[in-house]
Amino acid sequence: MDWTKYNWDNRDSHPLKAGRYLIYRAKCDKMHFEQWNGNGWSSSNNDCTHWSKPKKPKSKWLYRTRN
């Protein structure tokens, strides 16, 4: 998974699209999903230090259905 360092003042570090992202908060050492609305995170923007957009697994076995 690739992480992007987030800085509120640097628009180049912001996600390009609105959606759910995995974020890391250094102050409390927590990682969780958060909504990016195109202008900021749904909670405090100053706490987020990194963000990532998780990708679905590529393995075809994970999507196999039971018969």
C-alpha positions, 0 to 999 in steps of 0.5 A, a space after each residue: 500500500 502506498 501512503 501519501 504525506 498529507 499537509 493541509 496547506 499543500 493542495 498537491 498532497 490532497 486526494 484528487 477525488 472525494 471518497 473513503 480513504 485510509 488515514 493515519 493520525 500521528 498524534 494518537 497513533 491511529 489508522 482508520 477510514 475517513 471521508 474526503 469531501 473534496 475540500 477536507 476530511 470529515 474530522 479534523 484536518 490537522 490530525 491527519 498526517 498520511 492517507 492511502 487509497 486501498 486497492 482490492 486484492 487481485 486474486 480471483 480466488 477471493 471473489 469465487 462464489 459457492 455453488 
